[in-house]
């Protein structure tokens, strides 16, 4: 253990006192989360990711969260067709930054837990305690077929995830040369060093949408990503309070986060015009329809009205909360989300490097005046 311990509370707070955490979501993927044809869409290449983490670190952005994607969705842009494996990606970004927390998004069914525990500890030591873990079980069947792995049903999926997480935690514990046997895993003579940096484990998040996924997060995670709706903030607040209360019943503190898509310009009209240009007029509808097909969403299965609603939903940054407007409006909506009990938001842009500086210069100071940022 290093001379200076890292308390678990500091890890969970991402090493700062910002009341509203702000992260960048999906930069490890080509096109990021913008399902658009516009030429300025995110490249996802390493040079741009490296420039982005340095910019975000200097600006005080709290975290970067990658998408665990292996195959992409096709379409005219081969949407998210080129992606970086997330623990390796996180290791490179952590080596090139000083303050920001960087997550790895890890598919439990695809990673042996002992190999994953070792990989994550490598990243954790590179970042001196700034690595975070996003546990996912996955849903893209064709991606699992690439690995020769069969997807389990929802109940069994999270049973396996629980065993996987139990094994990872044991590998990170002080135990040595131990066995772990469950219904899905039978691991013998486990020895895993080094242990987590600073004597505390990485902050852990999950975004399970099903009842089993939510319960897994409540049982195990420090942060749970849930959907927020501008038309039902009171409902969002009630839902967040419910999740946190369930965690407290288990003796745990759990924060709730959401995801958003930012289009911020000097005027509301400029923002709305650009949003319309990228998300509606120049959406990669072939990629959107490919995503919907994977989810068995079609006119035949849900009807015309619901199908068109789903199309618009996924064209908008894969369904993130739309933050479209001038800096005052964006800051106000972020404050509303914080008022609903959300601890943070992971946002995406059409082009992170082009758009983050304006957001940092104009929106962050407004949040600071509201007492939401240090």
KERO-844370 format. One record per residue (C-alpha): residue number from 1; residue in three letters; x, y, z. Coordinates in Angstrom, 3 decimals, m for minus. Each point is the difference from the previous one (the first is absolute). Layout:
k NUM&r ALA&X X&Y Y&Z Z
...
***
This chain:
k 1&r UNK&X 0.000&Y 0.000&Z 0.000
k 2&r UNK&X 1.301&Y 3.477&Z m0.796
k 3&r UNK&X 0.858&Y 2.363&Z 2.820
k 4&r UNK&X m3.192&Y 2.016&Z m0.475
k 5&r UNK&X m3.231&Y m1.969&Z 0.245
k 6&r UNK&X m2.960&Y 0.833&Z m2.250
k 7&r UNK&X m3.298&Y m0.141&Z 1.949
k 8&r UNK&X m2.913&Y m1.706&Z m1.745
k 9&r UNK&X m2.078&Y 3.145&Z 0.442
k 10&r UNK&X 2.576&Y 1.988&Z m1.969
k 11&r UNK&X m0.081&Y m2.542&Z m2.814
k 12&r UNK&X m3.795&Y 0.084&Z m0.120
k 13&r UNK&X 0.073&Y 3.825&Z m0.095
k 14&r UNK&X 2.526&Y m0.166&Z m2.870
k 15&r UNK&X 2.591&Y 1.826&Z 2.117
k 16&r UNK&X m1.820&Y 3.342&Z 0.205
k 17&r UNK&X m2.903&Y 1.782&Z 1.681
k 18&r UNK&X m2.041&Y 0.925&Z m3.087
k 19&r UNK&X m3.678&Y m0.339&Z 0.908
k 20&r UNK&X m0.893&Y m0.769&Z m3.628
k 21&r UNK&X 2.493&Y m2.285&Z m1.723
k 22&r UNK&X 0.452&Y 0.457&Z m3.738
k 23&r UNK&X 1.534&Y m2.656&Z m2.207
k 24&r UNK&X 0.554&Y m0.709&Z m3.681
k 25&r UNK&X m1.728&Y m3.073&Z m1.403
k 26&r UNK&X 0.896&Y m2.124&Z m3.020
k 27&r UNK&X 3.192&Y 1.630&Z m1.291
k 28&r UNK&X 1.659&Y m3.391&Z m0.504
k 29&r UNK&X m2.334&Y m0.689&Z m2.955
k 30&r UNK&X m0.047&Y 1.340&Z m3.529
k 31&r UNK&X m2.875&Y 2.507&Z m0.238
k 32&r UNK&X m0.225&Y m0.014&Z 3.798
k 33&r UNK&X m3.720&Y m0.002&Z 0.759
k 34&r UNK&X m1.095&Y 2.137&Z m2.937
k 35&r UNK&X m1.725&Y m2.191&Z m2.587
k 36&r UNK&X 0.610&Y 2.580&Z m2.699
k 37&r UNK&X 1.404&Y 0.398&Z m3.486
k 38&r UNK&X 1.547&Y 3.453&Z 0.526
k 39&r UNK&X 3.711&Y 0.034&Z m0.908
k 40&r UNK&X 1.066&Y 1.606&Z 3.291
k 41&r UNK&X m1.295&Y m2.999&Z 2.007
k 42&r UNK&X 2.435&Y m1.440&Z 2.544
k 43&r UNK&X 2.911&Y m1.979&Z m1.427
k 44&r UNK&X 0.610&Y m2.127&Z 3.095
k 45&r UNK&X 3.672&Y m0.336&Z m0.938
k 46&r UNK&X 2.750&Y m0.104&Z 2.611
k 47&r UNK&X 1.458&Y 3.417&Z m0.747
k 48&r UNK&X m3.388&Y 1.634&Z 0.582
k 49&r UNK&X m0.650&Y m2.046&Z 3.151
k 50&r UNK&X 3.388&Y 0.992&Z 1.389
k 51&r UNK&X m0.614&Y 3.678&Z m0.754
k 52&r UNK&X m3.460&Y m0.290&Z 1.564
k 53&r UNK&X 1.134&Y m1.504&Z 3.299
k 54&r UNK&X 2.647&Y 2.712&Z 0.385
k 55&r UNK&X m2.571&Y 2.699&Z m0.746
k 56&r UNK&X m2.565&Y m1.547&Z 2.366
k 57&r UNK&X 2.575&Y m0.506&Z 2.756
k 58&r UNK&X 1.134&Y 3.618&Z m0.185
k 59&r UNK&X m3.621&Y 1.215&Z m0.024
k 60&r UNK&X m0.965&Y m1.971&Z 3.106
k 61&r UNK&X m2.366&Y m2.476&Z m1.696
k 62&r UNK&X m0.583&Y m2.776&Z 2.524
k 63&r UNK&X 0.069&Y m3.199&Z m2.050
k 64&r UNK&X 0.114&Y m1.688&Z m3.371
k 65&r UNK&X m2.286&Y m2.976&Z m0.600
k 66&r UNK&X 0.467&Y m2.284&Z m3.012
k 67&r UNK&X m2.475&Y m2.226&Z m1.808
k 68&r UNK&X 0.681&Y m3.736&Z m0.070
k 69&r UNK&X m0.511&Y m0.652&Z m3.706
k 70&r UNK&X 1.567&Y m2.717&Z m2.132
k 71&r UNK&X m1.702&Y 0.005&Z m3.390
k 72&r UNK&X m1.847&Y 3.232&Z m0.653
k 73&r UNK&X m3.332&Y 0.577&Z m1.695
k 74&r UNK&X 0.769&Y 0.492&Z m3.679
k 75&r UNK&X m2.032&Y 2.567&Z m1.875
k 76&r UNK&X 1.458&Y 2.533&Z m2.384
k 77&r UNK&X 2.662&Y 1.027&Z 2.554
k 78&r UNK&X 0.700&Y m3.452&Z 1.489
k 79&r UNK&X m1.214&Y 1.544&Z 3.239
k 80&r UNK&X 2.300&Y m0.899&Z 2.939
k 81&r UNK&X 1.751&Y m2.443&Z m2.316
k 82&r UNK&X 3.479&Y 0.977&Z 1.239
k 83&r UNK&X 0.356&Y m0.092&Z 3.782
k 84&r UNK&X 2.767&Y m0.300&Z 2.551
k 85&r UNK&X m0.064&Y m2.761&Z 2.614
k 86&r UNK&X m0.822&Y 1.900&Z 3.127
k 87&r UNK&X 2.489&Y m1.127&Z 2.653
k 88&r UNK&X 2.915&Y 0.504&Z m2.376
k 89&r UNK&X m1.498&Y 3.345&Z m1.048
k 90&r UNK&X m0.383&Y 1.035&Z 3.638
k 91&r UNK&X 3.609&Y m0.956&Z 0.758
k 92&r UNK&X 1.302&Y 2.259&Z m2.753
k 93&r UNK&X m2.190&Y 2.911&Z 1.062
k 94&r UNK&X 0.864&Y m0.398&Z 3.684
k 95&r UNK&X 3.717&Y 0.086&Z m0.846
k 96&r UNK&X m0.587&Y 3.286&Z m1.821
k 97&r UNK&X m2.059&Y 1.807&Z 2.663
k 98&r UNK&X 0.233&Y 1.064&Z 3.634
k 99&r UNK&X m3.448&Y 0.430&Z 1.545
k 100&r UNK&X m2.782&Y m1.463&Z m2.122
k 101&r UNK&X m1.580&Y m3.408&Z 0.757
k 102&r UNK&X m0.085&Y m2.328&Z m3.017
k 103&r UNK&X m2.300&Y m3.010&Z m0.112
k 104&r UNK&X 0.273&Y m3.312&Z m1.741
k 105&r UNK&X m3.264&Y m1.528&Z m1.223
k 106&r UNK&X 0.390&Y m3.748&Z 0.457
k 107&r UNK&X m2.292&Y m2.732&Z m1.328
k 108&r UNK&X m0.029&Y m2.543&Z 2.814
k 109&r UNK&X m0.892&Y m2.965&Z m2.283
k 110&r UNK&X 2.935&Y 0.723&Z m2.336
k 111&r UNK&X 2.816&Y 0.549&Z 2.537
k 112&r UNK&X 1.382&Y m2.640&Z 2.332
k 113&r UNK&X m0.343&Y 1.707&Z 3.408
k 114&r UNK&X 3.594&Y m0.642&Z 1.064
k 115&r UNK&X 1.395&Y 1.359&Z m3.266
k 116&r UNK&X m2.357&Y 2.978&Z 0.267
k 117&r UNK&X 1.026&Y 0.618&Z 3.634
k 118&r UNK&X 3.671&Y 0.074&Z m1.033
k 119&r UNK&X m0.629&Y 2.277&Z m2.997
k 120&r UNK&X m2.002&Y 2.422&Z 2.111
k 121&r UNK&X 2.632&Y 0.106&Z 2.720
k 122&r UNK&X 2.607&Y 0.830&Z m2.613
k 123&r UNK&X m2.145&Y 2.956&Z m1.093
k 124&r UNK&X m0.681&Y 0.945&Z 3.624
k 125&r UNK&X 3.696&Y 0.220&Z 0.861
k 126&r UNK&X 0.738&Y 1.949&Z m3.183
k 127&r UNK&X m2.622&Y 2.541&Z 1.066
k 128&r UNK&X 0.889&Y m0.127&Z 3.725
k 129&r UNK&X m3.554&Y m0.842&Z 1.018
k 130&r UNK&X m1.905&Y 1.765&Z m2.801
k 131&r UNK&X m1.283&Y m3.093&Z m1.839
k 132&r UNK&X m3.722&Y m0.754&Z 0.157
k 133&r UNK&X m1.957&Y m3.112&Z m1.009
k 134&r UNK&X m3.244&Y m0.064&Z m1.959
k 135&r UNK&X m1.334&Y m3.578&Z 0.187
k 136&r UNK&X m2.230&Y m1.027&Z m2.917
k 137&r UNK&X m1.588&Y m3.275&Z m1.008
k 138&r UNK&X m0.623&Y 0.899&Z m3.652
k 139&r UNK&X m2.962&Y m0.370&Z m2.317
k 140&r UNK&X 1.338&Y m0.187&Z m3.581
k 141&r UNK&X m0.354&Y m3.687&Z m0.860
k 142&r UNK&X 2.063&Y 0.265&Z m3.185
k 143&r UNK&X 2.903&Y 1.409&Z 1.997
k 144&r UNK&X m0.119&Y m2.949&Z 2.383
k 145&r UNK&X 0.024&Y m2.354&Z m2.984
k 146&r UNK&X 3.373&Y 1.490&Z m1.003
k 147&r UNK&X 1.410&Y m1.450&Z 3.236
k 148&r UNK&X m1.870&Y m3.300&Z m0.143
k 149&r UNK&X m1.893&Y 1.021&Z 3.159
k 150&r UNK&X m3.727&Y m0.532&Z 0.435
k 151&r UNK&X m2.010&Y 2.756&Z 1.623
k 152&r UNK&X m1.879&Y m1.041&Z 3.127
k 153&r UNK&X m3.559&Y 1.035&Z 0.813
k 154&r UNK&X m0.341&Y 3.064&Z 2.234
k 155&r UNK&X m0.221&Y m1.832&Z 3.317
k 156&r UNK&X 2.932&Y m2.308&Z m0.680
k 157&r UNK&X 1.947&Y 2.883&Z m1.548
k 158&r UNK&X 0.156&Y 1.880&Z 3.289
k 159&r UNK&X 0.554&Y m3.139&Z 2.034
k 160&r UNK&X 3.169&Y m0.480&Z m2.018
k 161&r UNK&X 0.921&Y 3.689&Z 0.360
k 162&r UNK&X m0.303&Y m0.310&Z 3.781
k 163&r UNK&X 2.369&Y m2.975&Z 0.078
k 164&r UNK&X 2.380&Y 1.819&Z m2.357
k 165&r UNK&X 0.037&Y 3.091&Z 2.239
k 166&r UNK&X 0.422&Y m2.128&Z 3.124
k 167&r UNK&X 3.050&Y m1.637&Z m1.564
k 168&r UNK&X 1.490&Y 3.361&Z m1.046
k 169&r UNK&X m0.452&Y 1.410&Z 3.500
k 170&r UNK&X 1.681&Y m3.033&Z 1.535
k 171&r UNK&X 2.908&Y 0.407&Z m2.424
k 172&r UNK&X 0.314&Y 3.608&Z 1.212
k 173&r UNK&X m0.210&Y m1.004&Z 3.664
k 174&r UNK&X 2.846&Y m0.931&Z 2.336
k 175&r UNK&X m0.637&Y m3.694&Z m0.575
k 176&r UNK&X 2.593&Y m2.128&Z m1.759
k 177&r UNK&X m0.078&Y m3.465&Z m1.514
k 178&r UNK&X m3.761&Y m0.440&Z 0.402
k 179&r UNK&X m2.746&Y m1.757&Z m1.926
k 180&r UNK&X m3.327&Y 1.353&Z m1.213
k 181&r UNK&X m2.814&Y m2.327&Z m0.984
k 182&r UNK&X m3.481&Y 1.033&Z m1.054
k 183&r UNK&X m2.627&Y m1.297&Z m2.359
k 184&r UNK&X 1.706&Y 1.594&Z m3.003
k 185&r UNK&X 3.641&Y 0.330&Z 1.075
k 186&r UNK&X 2.488&Y m2.493&Z 1.442
k 187&r UNK&X 3.340&Y 1.733&Z 0.619
k 188&r UNK&X 2.860&Y m1.626&Z 1.891
k 189&r UNK&X 3.204&Y 1.200&Z 1.611
k 190&r UNK&X m0.655&Y 3.668&Z m0.715
k 191&r UNK&X 2.855&Y 2.381&Z 0.574
k 192&r UNK&X m0.305&Y 3.568&Z m1.275
k 193&r UNK&X 2.466&Y 2.815&Z 0.609
k 194&r UNK&X 0.290&Y 2.958&Z 0.124
k 195&r UNK&X m3.026&Y 0.941&Z 2.044
k 196&r UNK&X m1.983&Y 3.221&Z m0.613
k 197&r UNK&X 1.963&Y 3.220&Z 0.248
k 198&r UNK&X m0.304&Y 1.700&Z 3.362
k 199&r UNK&X m1.826&Y m2.871&Z 1.696
k 200&r UNK&X m3.466&Y 0.718&Z m1.429
k 201&r UNK&X m1.704&Y m1.441&Z m3.055
k 202&r UNK&X m0.974&Y 1.924&Z m3.157
k 203&r UNK&X m3.336&Y 1.832&Z m0.089
k 204&r UNK&X m2.551&Y m2.344&Z m1.608
k 205&r UNK&X m2.986&Y 0.887&Z m2.172
k 206&r UNK&X m2.714&Y m1.782&Z m1.941
k 207&r UNK&X m2.862&Y 1.034&Z m2.277
k 208&r UNK&X m2.254&Y m3.057&Z m0.003
k 209&r UNK&X m3.487&Y 0.866&Z m1.276
k 210&r UNK&X m1.783&Y m3.197&Z 1.011
k 211&r UNK&X m1.243&Y m0.753&Z 3.512
k 212&r UNK&X 2.869&Y m2.462&Z 0.452
k 213&r UNK&X 2.489&Y 2.560&Z m1.292
k 214&r UNK&X m1.240&Y 2.664&Z 2.392
k 215&r UNK&X 0.158&Y m2.405&Z 2.929
k 216&r UNK&X 3.557&Y m0.963&Z m0.926
k 217&r UNK&X 0.990&Y 3.680&Z 0.097
k 218&r UNK&X m1.755&Y 0.575&Z 3.316
k 219&r UNK&X 1.742&Y m3.034&Z 1.492
k 220&r UNK&X 3.488&Y 0.734&Z m1.293
k 221&r UNK&X 0.659&Y 3.361&Z m1.607
k 222&r UNK&X 0.997&Y 3.480&Z 1.121
k 223&r UNK&X m1.719&Y 1.652&Z m2.959
k 224&r UNK&X m3.101&Y m0.969&Z m1.964
k 225&r UNK&X m0.862&Y 1.529&Z m3.363
k 226&r UNK&X m3.704&Y 0.585&Z m0.522
k 227&r UNK&X m2.086&Y 1.834&Z m2.576
k 228&r UNK&X m1.055&Y 3.596&Z 0.608
k 229&r UNK&X m2.893&Y 1.675&Z m1.800
k 230&r UNK&X m0.373&Y 3.767&Z m0.316
k 231&r UNK&X m3.813&Y m0.382&Z 0.057
k 232&r UNK&X m0.031&Y m2.000&Z 3.239
k 233&r UNK&X 2.729&Y 1.306&Z 2.310
k 234&r UNK&X m2.200&Y m0.639&Z 3.065
k 235&r UNK&X m0.306&Y m3.606&Z m1.147
k 236&r UNK&X 3.766&Y m0.143&Z m0.496
k 237&r UNK&X 0.500&Y 1.361&Z 3.521
k 238&r UNK&X m2.366&Y m2.588&Z 1.448
k 239&r UNK&X 1.765&Y m2.790&Z m1.894
k 240&r UNK&X 3.437&Y 1.160&Z 1.152
k 241&r UNK&X m1.162&Y 0.233&Z 3.615
k 242&r UNK&X m1.409&Y m3.508&Z m0.271
k 243&r UNK&X 3.234&Y m1.490&Z m1.334
k 244&r UNK&X 2.081&Y 1.726&Z 2.664
k 245&r UNK&X m2.402&Y m1.105&Z 2.755
k 246&r UNK&X 0.254&Y m3.628&Z m1.147
k 247&r UNK&X 3.774&Y 0.229&Z 0.163
k 248&r UNK&X m0.130&Y 1.522&Z 3.496
k 249&r UNK&X m2.154&Y m2.909&Z 1.148
k 250&r UNK&X 2.990&Y m2.183&Z m0.847
k 251&r UNK&X 2.343&Y 2.326&Z 1.874
k 252&r UNK&X 1.396&Y 1.493&Z m3.188
k 253&r UNK&X 0.337&Y 3.512&Z m1.437
k 254&r UNK&X m0.694&Y 0.151&Z m3.721
k 255&r UNK&X m0.055&Y 3.024&Z m2.291
k 256&r UNK&X m2.141&Y 0.309&Z m3.129
k 257&r UNK&X 1.197&Y 1.376&Z m3.324
k 258&r UNK&X m1.465&Y 0.466&Z m3.464
k 259&r UNK&X 1.234&Y 0.511&Z m3.575
k 260&r UNK&X m0.521&Y 3.030&Z m2.219
k 261&r UNK&X 0.690&Y 1.391&Z m3.452
k 262&r UNK&X 1.202&Y 3.624&Z m0.078
k 263&r UNK&X m0.506&Y 2.504&Z m2.791
k 264&r UNK&X 1.024&Y 3.352&Z 1.475
k 265&r UNK&X 0.301&Y 3.148&Z m2.094
k 266&r UNK&X m0.065&Y 3.769&Z 0.747
k 267&r UNK&X m3.728&Y 0.156&Z m0.823
k 268&r UNK&X m2.840&Y m2.468&Z 0.335
k 269&r UNK&X m0.723&Y 0.305&Z m3.729
k 270&r UNK&X 3.583&Y m0.915&Z m0.925
k 271&r UNK&X m0.136&Y m3.019&Z 2.283
k 272&r UNK&X m3.385&Y m1.148&Z m1.299
k 273&r UNK&X 1.072&Y 0.463&Z m3.607
k 274&r UNK&X 3.153&Y m2.059&Z 0.475
k 275&r UNK&X m1.885&Y m2.696&Z 1.913
k 276&r UNK&X m2.547&Y m0.224&Z m2.830
k 277&r UNK&X 2.786&Y m0.099&Z m2.575
k 278&r UNK&X 1.905&Y m2.848&Z 1.665
k 279&r UNK&X m2.656&Y m2.092&Z 1.754
k 280&r UNK&X m2.961&Y 0.309&Z m2.377
k 281&r UNK&X 1.040&Y 1.163&Z m3.455
k 282&r UNK&X 3.284&Y m1.930&Z m0.064
k 283&r UNK&X m0.609&Y m2.950&Z 2.311
k 284&r UNK&X 1.475&Y m3.316&Z m1.116
k 285&r UNK&X m3.438&Y m1.564&Z m0.202
k 286&r UNK&X 1.377&Y m3.274&Z m1.369
k 287&r UNK&X 2.075&Y m0.363&Z 3.174
k 288&r UNK&X m2.987&Y 0.987&Z 2.165
k 289&r UNK&X m2.144&Y m2.645&Z m1.679
k 290&r UNK&X 2.766&Y m2.551&Z 0.525
k 291&r UNK&X 0.013&Y 0.784&Z 3.732
k 292&r UNK&X m3.784&Y m0.337&Z 0.155
k 293&r UNK&X 0.147&Y m3.321&Z m1.853
k 294&r UNK&X 2.383&Y m1.381&Z 2.622
k 295&r UNK&X m2.561&Y 0.979&Z 2.629
k 296&r UNK&X m2.876&Y m1.545&Z m1.985
k 297&r UNK&X m1.659&Y 3.398&Z m0.381
k 298&r UNK&X m1.893&Y 0.364&Z m3.276
k 299&r UNK&X m3.339&Y 1.236&Z m1.333
k 300&r UNK&X m1.207&Y m3.593&Z 0.219
k 301&r UNK&X 1.005&Y m0.482&Z 3.643
k 302&r UNK&X m0.878&Y 3.396&Z 1.511
k 303&r UNK&X m2.100&Y 1.871&Z m2.567
k 304&r UNK&X 0.804&Y 3.002&Z m2.193
k 305&r UNK&X m0.298&Y 2.742&Z 2.646
k 306&r UNK&X 2.159&Y m1.778&Z 2.577
k 307&r UNK&X 2.534&Y m1.008&Z m2.662
k 308&r UNK&X 0.487&Y 3.606&Z m1.139
k 309&r UNK&X 0.350&Y 1.078&Z 3.632
k 310&r UNK&X 2.717&Y m2.606&Z 0.522
k 311&r UNK&X 1.756&Y 1.159&Z m3.182
k 312&r UNK&X 0.161&Y 3.585&Z 1.268
k 313&r UNK&X 1.075&Y m1.222&Z 3.442
k 314&r UNK&X 2.982&Y m1.958&Z m1.309
k 315&r UNK&X 0.992&Y 2.632&Z m2.555
k 316&r UNK&X 0.446&Y 2.366&Z 2.959
k 317&r UNK&X 3.269&Y m1.334&Z 1.348
k 318&r UNK&X m1.412&Y m3.485&Z 0.600
k 319&r UNK&X m2.709&Y 1.452&Z 2.215
k 320&r UNK&X 1.859&Y 2.415&Z 2.262
k 321&r UNK&X m1.684&Y 2.957&Z 1.710
k 322&r UNK&X 0.042&Y 2.803&Z m2.632
k 323&r UNK&X 1.681&Y 3.168&Z 1.266
k 324&r UNK&X m0.547&Y 2.447&Z m2.861
k 325&r UNK&X 0.291&Y 3.759&Z 0.501
k 326&r UNK&X 2.130&Y 2.936&Z 1.040
k 327&r UNK&X 2.312&Y m0.176&Z 3.062
k 328&r UNK&X m2.643&Y 1.374&Z 2.370
k 329&r UNK&X m2.520&Y m2.597&Z m1.074
k 330&r UNK&X 2.485&Y m2.886&Z 0.142
k 331&r UNK&X 1.208&Y 1.020&Z 3.475
k 332&r UNK&X m3.589&Y 0.379&Z 1.204
k 333&r UNK&X m0.982&Y m3.460&Z m1.211
k 334&r UNK&X 3.086&Y m1.550&Z 1.569
k 335&r UNK&X m0.922&Y 1.701&Z 3.274
k 336&r UNK&X m3.508&Y m1.472&Z m0.312
k 337&r UNK&X 1.488&Y m3.470&Z m0.391
k 338&r UNK&X 2.129&Y 0.554&Z 3.093
k 339&r UNK&X m3.134&Y 1.186&Z 1.814
k 340&r UNK&X m1.662&Y m3.290&Z m0.926
k 341&r UNK&X 2.706&Y m1.764&Z 1.995
k 342&r UNK&X 2.350&Y m1.003&Z m2.792
k 343&r UNK&X 3.655&Y 0.104&Z 1.022
k 344&r UNK&X 1.328&Y 0.303&Z m3.499
k 345&r UNK&X m0.441&Y m0.250&Z m3.744
k 346&r UNK&X 2.117&Y m1.548&Z m2.756
k 347&r UNK&X m0.343&Y 2.101&Z m3.137
k 348&r UNK&X 0.909&Y m0.354&Z m3.642
k 349&r UNK&X 0.464&Y 2.456&Z m2.855
k 350&r UNK&X 0.033&Y m0.378&Z m3.766
k 351&r UNK&X 3.699&Y 0.872&Z 0.247
k 352&r UNK&X 1.412&Y 0.062&Z 3.536
k 353&r UNK&X 3.169&Y 1.947&Z m0.796
k 354&r UNK&X m1.830&Y 2.685&Z m1.965
k 355&r UNK&X m2.867&Y 0.497&Z 2.456
k 356&r UNK&X 1.416&Y m0.646&Z 3.476
k 357&r UNK&X 1.959&Y 3.314&Z 0.236
k 358&r UNK&X m3.161&Y 2.114&Z m0.407
k 359&r UNK&X m1.846&Y m2.169&Z 2.537
k 360&r UNK&X 2.884&Y 0.381&Z 2.467
k 361&r UNK&X 0.337&Y 3.748&Z m0.539
k 362&r UNK&X m3.701&Y 0.820&Z 0.160
k 363&r UNK&X m1.975&Y m2.711&Z 1.829
k 364&r UNK&X 2.439&Y m1.071&Z 2.722
k 365&r UNK&X 0.368&Y 3.547&Z 1.450
k 366&r UNK&X m3.786&Y 0.258&Z 0.207
k 367&r UNK&X m0.141&Y m3.304&Z 1.879
k 368&r UNK&X 2.733&Y 1.280&Z 2.294
k 369&r UNK&X m2.069&Y 3.069&Z 0.844
k 370&r UNK&X m2.907&Y m2.316&Z 0.811
k 371&r UNK&X 2.180&Y m1.868&Z 2.489
k 372&r UNK&X 0.071&Y m3.199&Z m2.041
k 373&r UNK&X 3.695&Y 0.073&Z m0.883
k 374&r UNK&X 3.127&Y 0.843&Z 1.966
***
